[in-house]
């Protein structure tokens, strides 16, 4: 399968990282990579063990990975992993996502943060770290989902510092993301914020079109052009991102979570969840070892 074919239908992921969060840690064992090639405005540090034969896509770069790897991805950089030639049925994946302003520009302008500044700049291409530094950081990455509050932020900062100063880093994509203006539209931001506040109830197309002073027909064209999705798909992605989060960080029943996300029909919730995530809510919950949300 060629790279162009893989990138033909790129998915804009709405992550379950809320505005007040610092970062999220997803830690799970899996048999397959079921999420499509995608991008999102958050940074992502992705660790994979037992993944020999998995195929990694980052921007215009495509290759089969080794048994263990660690990759840092910048905002809106297209990426994804596919099972490809991997035979292992217990792939250990730890994904850390954090806001692009967790370390803001003023902080990064300080002299001592130059390694971070350089690291984040290179991350726009995607960085593959050496096996040596990956193995050295592995225990701390695994431990990260078990620490709490400020300790976890300090641990993440320490890991990023060691990665920034490590040798034999390899940039993956020749080109950087062409999607960096995705969030720059004021109308898209207004729509996004409104949906974030109201996704738990029915939002009509006319209601949201009126919010941005557009006709329903014009808004339909606008949202499709800006996100690659229909309005219904866009709002359902938001609902499912919250559902995924609550499935792994709360003990609420699947029915309660579906209702809390704005689905009044369980069959519809299950159908939409499977369409977005590739698996049912119950399977998704069972797959995860744990998740840590830092406030």
Phi and psi restraints in degrees (value plus and minus 20) as a CYANA .aco file:
   2 UNK   PHI     -98.6   -58.6
   2 UNK   PSI     141.3   181.3
   3 UNK   PHI     -83.8   -43.8
   3 UNK   PSI     -59.8   -19.8
   4 UNK   PHI     -82.6   -42.6
   4 UNK   PSI     -58.4   -18.4
   5 UNK   PHI     -84.8   -44.8
   5 UNK   PSI     -60.7   -20.7
   6 UNK   PHI     -82.8   -42.8
   6 UNK   PSI     -56.6   -16.6
   7 UNK   PHI    -110.6   -70.6
   7 UNK   PSI     -15.4    24.6
   8 UNK   PHI     -86.0   -46.0
   8 UNK   PSI     -59.0   -19.0
   9 UNK   PHI    -139.8   -99.8
   9 UNK   PSI      56.8    96.8
  10 UNK   PHI    -100.0   -60.0
  10 UNK   PSI     115.6   155.6
  11 UNK   PHI    -119.6   -79.6
  11 UNK   PSI     109.0   149.0
  12 UNK   PHI    -107.6   -67.6
  12 UNK   PSI      84.7   124.7
  13 UNK   PHI     -99.1   -59.1
  13 UNK   PSI     113.9   153.9
  14 UNK   PHI    -119.7   -79.7
  14 UNK   PSI      86.3   126.3
  15 UNK   PHI     -95.3   -55.3
  15 UNK   PSI     138.4   178.4
  16 UNK   PHI    -102.5   -62.5
  16 UNK   PSI       2.6    42.6
  17 UNK   PHI    -107.4   -67.4
  17 UNK   PSI      91.0   131.0
  18 UNK   PHI     -99.0   -59.0
  18 UNK   PSI     141.9   181.9
  19 UNK   PHI     -79.5   -39.5
  19 UNK   PSI     -53.6   -13.6
  20 UNK   PHI    -104.7   -64.7
  20 UNK   PSI     -27.7    12.3
  21 UNK   PHI     -98.9   -58.9
  21 UNK   PSI     136.2   176.2
  22 UNK   PHI    -113.2   -73.2
  22 UNK   PSI     -71.3   -31.3
  23 UNK   PHI    -180.8  -140.8
  23 UNK   PSI     146.4   186.4
  24 UNK   PHI    -143.3  -103.3
  24 UNK   PSI     126.0   166.0
  25 UNK   PHI    -141.3  -101.3
  25 UNK   PSI      98.6   138.6
  26 UNK   PHI    -120.9   -80.9
  26 UNK   PSI     109.4   149.4
  27 UNK   PHI    -153.2  -113.2
  27 UNK   PSI      94.3   134.3
  28 UNK   PHI    -172.3  -132.3
  28 UNK   PSI     136.2   176.2
  29 UNK   PHI    -119.1   -79.1
  29 UNK   PSI     119.1   159.1
  30 UNK   PHI    -166.7  -126.7
  30 UNK   PSI     137.5   177.5
  31 UNK   PHI    -118.5   -78.5
  31 UNK   PSI     -41.1    -1.1
  32 UNK   PHI    -168.7  -128.7
  32 UNK   PSI     143.4   183.4
  33 UNK   PHI    -128.3   -88.3
  33 UNK   PSI      85.9   125.9
  34 UNK   PHI    -123.3   -83.3
  34 UNK   PSI     -20.6    19.4
  35 UNK   PHI    -110.5   -70.5
  35 UNK   PSI     115.7   155.7
  36 UNK   PHI     -89.3   -49.3
  36 UNK   PSI     147.1   187.1
  37 UNK   PHI     -76.2   -36.2
  37 UNK   PSI     112.6   152.6
  38 UNK   PHI    -171.7  -131.7
  38 UNK   PSI     156.9   196.9
  39 UNK   PHI    -169.5  -129.5
  39 UNK   PSI     141.1   181.1
  40 UNK   PHI    -179.8  -139.8
  40 UNK   PSI     138.9   178.9
  41 UNK   PHI     -96.9   -56.9
  41 UNK   PSI     -23.3    16.7
  42 UNK   PHI    -109.0   -69.0
  42 UNK   PSI     133.6   173.6
  43 UNK   PHI     -90.9   -50.9
  43 UNK   PSI     132.7   172.7
  44 UNK   PHI    -160.3  -120.3
  44 UNK   PSI     107.6   147.6
  45 UNK   PHI    -128.3   -88.3
  45 UNK   PSI      98.0   138.0
  46 UNK   PHI    -139.9   -99.9
  46 UNK   PSI     101.7   141.7
  47 UNK   PHI    -129.9   -89.9
  47 UNK   PSI     112.5   152.5
  48 UNK   PHI    -152.2  -112.2
  48 UNK   PSI     111.7   151.7
  49 UNK   PHI    -145.1  -105.1
  49 UNK   PSI     127.1   167.1
  50 UNK   PHI      46.5    86.5
  50 UNK   PSI      14.4    54.4
  51 UNK   PHI    -130.1   -90.1
  51 UNK   PSI      -4.4    35.6
  52 UNK   PHI     -75.5   -35.5
  52 UNK   PSI     105.0   145.0
  53 UNK   PHI      80.8   120.8
  53 UNK   PSI     -34.4     5.6
  54 UNK   PHI     -85.6   -45.6
  54 UNK   PSI     125.7   165.7
  55 UNK   PHI    -123.1   -83.1
  55 UNK   PSI     109.6   149.6
  56 UNK   PHI    -126.5   -86.5
  56 UNK   PSI     113.8   153.8
  57 UNK   PHI    -136.9   -96.9
  57 UNK   PSI     102.1   142.1
  58 UNK   PHI    -155.6  -115.6
  58 UNK   PSI      90.7   130.7
  59 UNK   PHI      38.2    78.2
  59 UNK   PSI    -144.0  -104.0
  60 UNK   PHI    -115.1   -75.1
  60 UNK   PSI      -7.1    32.9
  61 UNK   PHI    -123.3   -83.3
  61 UNK   PSI     119.7   159.7
  62 UNK   PHI    -162.8  -122.8
  62 UNK   PSI     104.8   144.8
  63 UNK   PHI    -180.0  -140.0
  63 UNK   PSI     141.4   181.4
  64 UNK   PHI    -104.1   -64.1
  64 UNK   PSI     116.1   156.1
  65 UNK   PHI    -114.5   -74.5
  65 UNK   PSI     146.7   186.7
  66 UNK   PHI    -109.1   -69.1
  66 UNK   PSI    -190.9  -150.9
  67 UNK   PHI     -83.0   -43.0
  67 UNK   PSI     -53.9   -13.9
  68 UNK   PHI    -157.4  -117.4
  68 UNK   PSI     119.9   159.9
  69 UNK   PHI    -176.6  -136.6
  69 UNK   PSI     139.4   179.4
  70 UNK   PHI    -160.2  -120.2
  70 UNK   PSI     104.1   144.1
  71 UNK   PHI    -150.4  -110.4
  71 UNK   PSI     117.2   157.2
  72 UNK   PHI    -130.3   -90.3
  72 UNK   PSI     108.0   148.0
  73 UNK   PHI    -136.6   -96.6
  73 UNK   PSI     114.6   154.6
  74 UNK   PHI    -101.8   -61.8
  74 UNK   PSI     152.5   192.5
  75 UNK   PHI     -78.2   -38.2
  75 UNK   PSI     114.8   154.8
  76 UNK   PHI      42.0    82.0
  76 UNK   PSI      -2.6    37.4
  77 UNK   PHI    -100.8   -60.8
  77 UNK   PSI     103.7   143.7
  78 UNK   PHI     -84.5   -44.5
  78 UNK   PSI     112.5   152.5
  79 UNK   PHI    -178.0  -138.0
  79 UNK   PSI     145.4   185.4
  80 UNK   PHI     153.9   193.9
  80 UNK   PSI     141.2   181.2
  81 UNK   PHI    -146.1  -106.1
  81 UNK   PSI     122.8   162.8
  82 UNK   PHI    -147.1  -107.1
  82 UNK   PSI     128.7   168.7
  83 UNK   PHI     -82.9   -42.9
  83 UNK   PSI     -58.4   -18.4
  84 UNK   PHI      29.6    69.6
  84 UNK   PSI    -130.3   -90.3
  85 UNK   PHI    -123.0   -83.0
  85 UNK   PSI      -8.1    31.9
  86 UNK   PHI     -95.2   -55.2
  86 UNK   PSI     112.3   152.3
  87 UNK   PHI    -124.4   -84.4
  87 UNK   PSI     -28.6    11.4
  88 UNK   PHI     -95.8   -55.8
  88 UNK   PSI     116.5   156.5
  89 UNK   PHI    -122.2   -82.2
  89 UNK   PSI     -13.4    26.6
  90 UNK   PHI    -152.7  -112.7
  90 UNK   PSI      50.3    90.3
  91 UNK   PHI     -97.9   -57.9
  91 UNK   PSI     107.9   147.9
  92 UNK   PHI    -118.4   -78.4
  92 UNK   PSI      96.4   136.4
  93 UNK   PHI    -141.0  -101.0
  93 UNK   PSI     109.6   149.6
  94 UNK   PHI    -142.2  -102.2
  94 UNK   PSI     100.5   140.5
  95 UNK   PHI    -136.3   -96.3
  95 UNK   PSI     106.5   146.5
  96 UNK   PHI    -134.7   -94.7
  96 UNK   PSI     101.0   141.0
  97 UNK   PHI    -136.4   -96.4
  97 UNK   PSI     115.2   155.2
  98 UNK   PHI    -162.4  -122.4
  98 UNK   PSI     131.0   171.0
  99 UNK   PHI     -80.1   -40.1
  99 UNK   PSI     129.9   169.9
 100 UNK   PHI     -90.9   -50.9
 100 UNK   PSI     -29.9    10.1
 101 UNK   PHI    -133.8   -93.8
 101 UNK   PSI      -2.3    37.7
 102 UNK   PHI     -78.4   -38.4
 102 UNK   PSI     -61.5   -21.5
 103 UNK   PHI    -128.1   -88.1
 103 UNK   PSI      77.9   117.9
 104 UNK   PHI     -94.5   -54.5
 104 UNK   PSI     149.1   189.1
 105 UNK   PHI     -81.1   -41.1
 105 UNK   PSI     -57.1   -17.1
 106 UNK   PHI     -85.2   -45.2
 106 UNK   PSI     -62.2   -22.2
 107 UNK   PHI     -84.6   -44.6
 107 UNK   PSI     -64.8   -24.8
 108 UNK   PHI     -88.5   -48.5
 108 UNK   PSI     -38.1     1.9
 109 UNK   PHI     -95.8   -55.8
 109 UNK   PSI     -34.8     5.2
 110 UNK   PHI     -88.3   -48.3
 110 UNK   PSI     125.7   165.7
 111 UNK   PHI     -76.0   -36.0
 111 UNK   PSI     -63.6   -23.6
 112 UNK   PHI     -87.6   -47.6
 112 UNK   PSI     -36.1     3.9
 113 UNK   PHI    -117.2   -77.2
 113 UNK   PSI     -10.7    29.3
 114 UNK   PHI     -75.5   -35.5
 114 UNK   PSI     -62.3   -22.3
 115 UNK   PHI     -78.3   -38.3
 115 UNK   PSI     -57.2   -17.2
 116 UNK   PHI     -86.1   -46.1
 116 UNK   PSI     -64.8   -24.8
 117 UNK   PHI     -77.8   -37.8
 117 UNK   PSI     -65.9   -25.9
 118 UNK   PHI     -85.6   -45.6
 118 UNK   PSI     -60.2   -20.2
 119 UNK   PHI     -80.7   -40.7
 119 UNK   PSI     -67.9   -27.9
 120 UNK   PHI     -87.8   -47.8
 120 UNK   PSI     -51.8   -11.8
 121 UNK   PHI     -85.1   -45.1
 121 UNK   PSI     -65.9   -25.9
 122 UNK   PHI     -88.1   -48.1
 122 UNK   PSI     -48.6    -8.6
 123 UNK   PHI     -83.1   -43.1
 123 UNK   PSI     -38.4     1.6
 124 UNK   PHI     -82.7   -42.7
 124 UNK   PSI     -41.1    -1.1
 125 UNK   PHI    -116.3   -76.3
 125 UNK   PSI     -34.1     5.9
 126 UNK   PHI      65.9   105.9
 126 UNK   PSI     108.0   148.0
 127 UNK   PHI    -137.5   -97.5
 127 UNK   PSI     107.3   147.3
 128 UNK   PHI    -119.2   -79.2
 128 UNK   PSI     102.4   142.4
 129 UNK   PHI    -109.6   -69.6
 129 UNK   PSI     138.6   178.6
 130 UNK   PHI     -85.5   -45.5
 130 UNK   PSI     137.7   177.7
 131 UNK   PHI     -82.5   -42.5
 131 UNK   PSI     -54.7   -14.7
 132 UNK   PHI     -82.0   -42.0
 132 UNK   PSI     -71.6   -31.6
 133 UNK   PHI     -91.9   -51.9
 133 UNK   PSI     -50.4   -10.4
 134 UNK   PHI     -82.4   -42.4
 134 UNK   PSI     -65.9   -25.9
 135 UNK   PHI     -86.3   -46.3
 135 UNK   PSI     -55.8   -15.8
 136 UNK   PHI     -87.7   -47.7
 136 UNK   PSI     -58.1   -18.1
 137 UNK   PHI    -104.2   -64.2
 137 UNK   PSI     -36.8     3.2
 138 UNK   PHI     -71.8   -31.8
 138 UNK   PSI     -69.2   -29.2
 139 UNK   PHI     -80.3   -40.3
 139 UNK   PSI     -57.1   -17.1
 140 UNK   PHI     -93.3   -53.3
 140 UNK   PSI     -54.5   -14.5
 141 UNK   PHI     -86.1   -46.1
 141 UNK   PSI     -63.2   -23.2
 142 UNK   PHI     -83.5   -43.5
 142 UNK   PSI     -58.8   -18.8
 143 UNK   PHI     -91.8   -51.8
 143 UNK   PSI     -42.3    -2.3
 144 UNK   PHI     -78.1   -38.1
 144 UNK   PSI     -53.9   -13.9
 145 UNK   PHI     -96.4   -56.4
 145 UNK   PSI     -25.2    14.8
 146 UNK   PHI    -125.9   -85.9
 146 UNK   PSI     -34.2     5.8
 147 UNK   PHI    -107.3   -67.3
 147 UNK   PSI     145.5   185.5
 148 UNK   PHI    -151.3  -111.3
 148 UNK   PSI     138.1   178.1
 149 UNK   PHI      30.6    70.6
 149 UNK   PSI    -155.3  -115.3
 150 UNK   PHI     -85.0   -45.0
 150 UNK   PSI     -47.8    -7.8
 151 UNK   PHI     -80.0   -40.0
 151 UNK   PSI     -61.3   -21.3
 152 UNK   PHI     -88.2   -48.2
 152 UNK   PSI     -55.4   -15.4
 153 UNK   PHI     -85.6   -45.6
 153 UNK   PSI     -62.4   -22.4
 154 UNK   PHI     -84.7   -44.7
 154 UNK   PSI     -58.6   -18.6
 155 UNK   PHI     -84.4   -44.4
 155 UNK   PSI     -63.6   -23.6
 156 UNK   PHI     -82.9   -42.9
 156 UNK   PSI     -63.5   -23.5
 157 UNK   PHI     -80.0   -40.0
 157 UNK   PSI     -60.4   -20.4
 158 UNK   PHI     -85.0   -45.0
 158 UNK   PSI     -62.1   -22.1
 159 UNK   PHI     -82.9   -42.9
 159 UNK   PSI     -66.5   -26.5
 160 UNK   PHI     -83.2   -43.2
 160 UNK   PSI     -57.0   -17.0
 161 UNK   PHI     -83.4   -43.4
 161 UNK   PSI     -64.5   -24.5
 162 UNK   PHI     -85.2   -45.2
 162 UNK   PSI     -58.4   -18.4
 163 UNK   PHI     -86.6   -46.6
 163 UNK   PSI     -61.1   -21.1
 164 UNK   PHI     -80.9   -40.9
 164 UNK   PSI     -54.8   -14.8
 165 UNK   PHI    -116.3   -76.3
 165 UNK   PSI     -14.4    25.6
 166 UNK   PHI     -99.7   -59.7
 166 UNK   PSI     139.1   179.1
 167 UNK   PHI    -115.4   -75.4
 167 UNK   PSI     147.5   187.5
 168 UNK   PHI      39.3    79.3
 168 UNK   PSI      18.9    58.9
 169 UNK   PHI     -95.3   -55.3
 169 UNK   PSI     125.9   165.9
 170 UNK   PHI    -146.9  -106.9
 170 UNK   PSI     103.5   143.5
 171 UNK   PHI     -97.2   -57.2
 171 UNK   PSI     117.2   157.2
 172 UNK   PHI    -115.5   -75.5
 172 UNK   PSI     -75.5   -35.5
 173 UNK   PHI    -109.6   -69.6
 173 UNK   PSI     116.2   156.2
 174 UNK   PHI     -85.0   -45.0
 174 UNK   PSI     -62.9   -22.9
 175 UNK   PHI    -122.6   -82.6
 175 UNK   PSI     132.8   172.8
 176 UNK   PHI    -110.7   -70.7
 176 UNK   PSI     151.7   191.7
 177 UNK   PHI     -78.8   -38.8
 177 UNK   PSI     117.2   157.2
 178 UNK   PHI    -117.0   -77.0
 178 UNK   PSI      -8.8    31.2
 179 UNK   PHI    -129.1   -89.1
 179 UNK   PSI      -4.8    35.2
 180 UNK   PHI     -89.0   -49.0
 180 UNK   PSI     -34.3     5.7
 181 UNK   PHI    -112.1   -72.1
 181 UNK   PSI     -10.4    29.6
 182 UNK   PHI     -75.2   -35.2
 182 UNK   PSI     -64.5   -24.5
 183 UNK   PHI    -110.8   -70.8
 183 UNK   PSI     -17.5    22.5
 184 UNK   PHI    -100.0   -60.0
 184 UNK   PSI     -33.2     6.8
 185 UNK   PHI     -94.5   -54.5
 185 UNK   PSI     105.4   145.4
 186 UNK   PHI     -81.6   -41.6
 186 UNK   PSI     -55.1   -15.1
 187 UNK   PHI     -88.6   -48.6
 187 UNK   PSI     -61.0   -21.0
 188 UNK   PHI     -82.5   -42.5
 188 UNK   PSI     -61.5   -21.5
 189 UNK   PHI     -82.5   -42.5
 189 UNK   PSI     -60.9   -20.9
 190 UNK   PHI     -84.7   -44.7
 190 UNK   PSI     -63.9   -23.9
 191 UNK   PHI     -82.3   -42.3
 191 UNK   PSI     -67.4   -27.4
 192 UNK   PHI     -77.9   -37.9
 192 UNK   PSI     -69.0   -29.0
 193 UNK   PHI     -84.4   -44.4
 193 UNK   PSI     -59.0   -19.0
 194 UNK   PHI     -85.1   -45.1
 194 UNK   PSI     -62.7   -22.7
 195 UNK   PHI     -86.6   -46.6
 195 UNK   PSI     -59.1   -19.1
 196 UNK   PHI     -78.7   -38.7
 196 UNK   PSI     -54.0   -14.0
 197 UNK   PHI    -106.6   -66.6
 197 UNK   PSI     -40.0     0.0
 198 UNK   PHI    -148.4  -108.4
 198 UNK   PSI      -9.0    31.0
 199 UNK   PHI     -83.4   -43.4
 199 UNK   PSI     -37.9     2.1
 200 UNK   PHI    -101.6   -61.6
 200 UNK   PSI     -17.6    22.4
 201 UNK   PHI    -153.2  -113.2
 201 UNK   PSI     151.7   191.7
 202 UNK   PHI     -91.7   -51.7
 202 UNK   PSI     106.2   146.2
 203 UNK   PHI    -133.6   -93.6
 203 UNK   PSI     101.0   141.0
 204 UNK   PHI    -103.9   -63.9
 204 UNK   PSI     135.1   175.1
 205 UNK   PHI     -82.9   -42.9
 205 UNK   PSI     -60.3   -20.3
 206 UNK   PHI     -85.9   -45.9
 206 UNK   PSI     -57.0   -17.0
 207 UNK   PHI     -81.1   -41.1
 207 UNK   PSI     -66.2   -26.2
 208 UNK   PHI     -95.2   -55.2
 208 UNK   PSI     -52.4   -12.4
 209 UNK   PHI     -86.0   -46.0
 209 UNK   PSI     -61.1   -21.1
 210 UNK   PHI     -84.1   -44.1
 210 UNK   PSI     -54.9   -14.9
 211 UNK   PHI     -76.2   -36.2
 211 UNK   PSI     -57.2   -17.2
 212 UNK   PHI    -128.3   -88.3
 212 UNK   PSI      -0.6    39.4
 213 UNK   PHI      35.1    75.1
 213 UNK   PSI      28.5    68.5
 214 UNK   PHI    -150.6  -110.6
 214 UNK   PSI     136.0   176.0
 215 UNK   PHI     -93.9   -53.9
 215 UNK   PSI     141.6   181.6
 216 UNK   PHI     -79.7   -39.7
 216 UNK   PSI     -62.8   -22.8
 217 UNK   PHI     -84.1   -44.1
 217 UNK   PSI     -65.7   -25.7
 218 UNK   PHI     -84.7   -44.7
 218 UNK   PSI     -60.1   -20.1
 219 UNK   PHI     -85.6   -45.6
 219 UNK   PSI     -60.1   -20.1
 220 UNK   PHI     -78.5   -38.5
 220 UNK   PSI     -63.9   -23.9
 221 UNK   PHI     -86.2   -46.2
 221 UNK   PSI     -61.2   -21.2
 222 UNK   PHI     -83.0   -43.0
 222 UNK   PSI     -69.5   -29.5
 223 UNK   PHI     -87.2   -47.2
 223 UNK   PSI     -55.2   -15.2
 224 UNK   PHI     -87.6   -47.6
 224 UNK   PSI     -61.7   -21.7
 225 UNK   PHI     -87.8   -47.8
 225 UNK   PSI     -61.1   -21.1
 226 UNK   PHI     -99.8   -59.8
 226 UNK   PSI     -49.2    -9.2
 227 UNK   PHI    -139.9   -99.9
 227 UNK   PSI     -33.8     6.2
 228 UNK   PHI      57.1    97.1
 228 UNK   PSI     -10.1    29.9
 229 UNK   PHI    -150.6  -110.6
 229 UNK   PSI     136.5   176.5
 230 UNK   PHI     -94.4   -54.4
 230 UNK   PSI     146.8   186.8
 231 UNK   PHI     -80.0   -40.0
 231 UNK   PSI     -61.7   -21.7
 232 UNK   PHI     -82.8   -42.8
 232 UNK   PSI     -63.3   -23.3
 233 UNK   PHI     -83.0   -43.0
 233 UNK   PSI     -60.3   -20.3
 234 UNK   PHI     -85.2   -45.2
 234 UNK   PSI     -65.6   -25.6
 235 UNK   PHI     -90.2   -50.2
 235 UNK   PSI     -55.9   -15.9
 236 UNK   PHI     -86.3   -46.3
 236 UNK   PSI     -55.3   -15.3
 237 UNK   PHI     -80.0   -40.0
 237 UNK   PSI     -61.1   -21.1
 238 UNK   PHI     -84.0   -44.0
 238 UNK   PSI     -66.7   -26.7
 239 UNK   PHI     -80.3   -40.3
 239 UNK   PSI     -64.0   -24.0
 240 UNK   PHI     -90.0   -50.0
 240 UNK   PSI     -52.0   -12.0
 241 UNK   PHI     -84.0   -44.0
 241 UNK   PSI     -58.8   -18.8
 242 UNK   PHI     -91.4   -51.4
 242 UNK   PSI     -59.1   -19.1
 243 UNK   PHI     -80.0   -40.0
 243 UNK   PSI     -65.1   -25.1
 244 UNK   PHI     -80.3   -40.3
 244 UNK   PSI     -60.9   -20.9
 245 UNK   PHI     -84.0   -44.0
 245 UNK   PSI     -67.1   -27.1
 246 UNK   PHI     -90.8   -50.8
 246 UNK   PSI     -48.8    -8.8
 247 UNK   PHI     -81.9   -41.9
 247 UNK   PSI     -52.1   -12.1
 248 UNK   PHI    -128.4   -88.4
 248 UNK   PSI     -26.0    14.0
 249 UNK   PHI    -141.8  -101.8
 249 UNK   PSI     -16.6    23.4
 250 UNK   PHI    -152.4  -112.4
 250 UNK   PSI     148.6   188.6
 251 UNK   PHI    -122.5   -82.5
 251 UNK   PSI      -6.2    33.8
 252 UNK   PHI     -81.6   -41.6
 252 UNK   PSI     127.1   167.1
 253 UNK   PHI     -89.4   -49.4
 253 UNK   PSI     141.0   181.0
 254 UNK   PHI     -81.5   -41.5
 254 UNK   PSI     -57.5   -17.5
 255 UNK   PHI     -82.6   -42.6
 255 UNK   PSI     -64.1   -24.1
 256 UNK   PHI     -82.9   -42.9
 256 UNK   PSI     -60.5   -20.5
 257 UNK   PHI     -86.9   -46.9
 257 UNK   PSI     -62.8   -22.8
 258 UNK   PHI     -78.3   -38.3
 258 UNK   PSI     -65.5   -25.5
 259 UNK   PHI     -84.9   -44.9
 259 UNK   PSI     -62.3   -22.3
 260 UNK   PHI     -83.6   -43.6
 260 UNK   PSI     -46.4    -6.4
 261 UNK   PHI    -110.7   -70.7
 261 UNK   PSI     -17.8    22.2
 262 UNK   PHI      79.1   119.1
 262 UNK   PSI     -10.2    29.8
 263 UNK   PHI    -120.5   -80.5
 263 UNK   PSI      98.0   138.0
 264 UNK   PHI    -110.9   -70.9
 264 UNK   PSI     -27.7    12.3
 265 UNK   PHI    -142.3  -102.3
 265 UNK   PSI      99.0   139.0
 266 UNK   PHI     -85.2   -45.2
 266 UNK   PSI     -56.6   -16.6
 267 UNK   PHI     -82.8   -42.8
 267 UNK   PSI     -60.2   -20.2
 268 UNK   PHI     -87.2   -47.2
 268 UNK   PSI     -60.3   -20.3
 269 UNK   PHI     -80.2   -40.2
 269 UNK   PSI     -67.7   -27.7
 270 UNK   PHI     -82.2   -42.2
 270 UNK   PSI     -61.2   -21.2
 271 UNK   PHI     -84.9   -44.9
 271 UNK   PSI     -67.4   -27.4
 272 UNK   PHI     -87.2   -47.2
 272 UNK   PSI     -61.4   -21.4
 273 UNK   PHI     -80.3   -40.3
 273 UNK   PSI     -65.7   -25.7
 274 UNK   PHI     -85.5   -45.5
 274 UNK   PSI     -56.1   -16.1
 275 UNK   PHI     -85.0   -45.0
 275 UNK   PSI     -60.7   -20.7
 276 UNK   PHI     -98.7   -58.7
 276 UNK   PSI     -65.1   -25.1
 277 UNK   PHI    -119.1   -79.1
 277 UNK   PSI     -35.0     5.0
 278 UNK   PHI      66.5   106.5
 278 UNK   PSI     -27.6    12.4
 279 UNK   PHI    -161.6  -121.6
 279 UNK   PSI     145.6   185.6
 280 UNK   PHI     -95.6   -55.6
 280 UNK   PSI     140.5   180.5
 281 UNK   PHI     -76.8   -36.8
 281 UNK   PSI     -59.8   -19.8
 282 UNK   PHI     -87.5   -47.5
 282 UNK   PSI     -60.1   -20.1
 283 UNK   PHI     -86.3   -46.3
 283 UNK   PSI     -60.9   -20.9
 284 UNK   PHI     -79.9   -39.9
 284 UNK   PSI     -65.6   -25.6
 285 UNK   PHI     -82.9   -42.9
 285 UNK   PSI     -61.4   -21.4
 286 UNK   PHI     -88.6   -48.6
 286 UNK   PSI     -47.5    -7.5
 287 UNK   PHI     -90.2   -50.2
 287 UNK   PSI     -48.4    -8.4
 288 UNK   PHI    -105.3   -65.3
 288 UNK   PSI     118.9   158.9
 289 UNK   PHI     -98.1   -58.1
 289 UNK   PSI     -63.1   -23.1
 290 UNK   PHI    -199.9  -159.9
 290 UNK   PSI     148.1   188.1
 291 UNK   PHI    -162.7  -122.7
 291 UNK   PSI     124.2   164.2
 292 UNK   PHI    -140.6  -100.6
 292 UNK   PSI     106.5   146.5
 293 UNK   PHI    -128.7   -88.7
 293 UNK   PSI     105.8   145.8
 294 UNK   PHI    -124.8   -84.8
 294 UNK   PSI     105.2   145.2
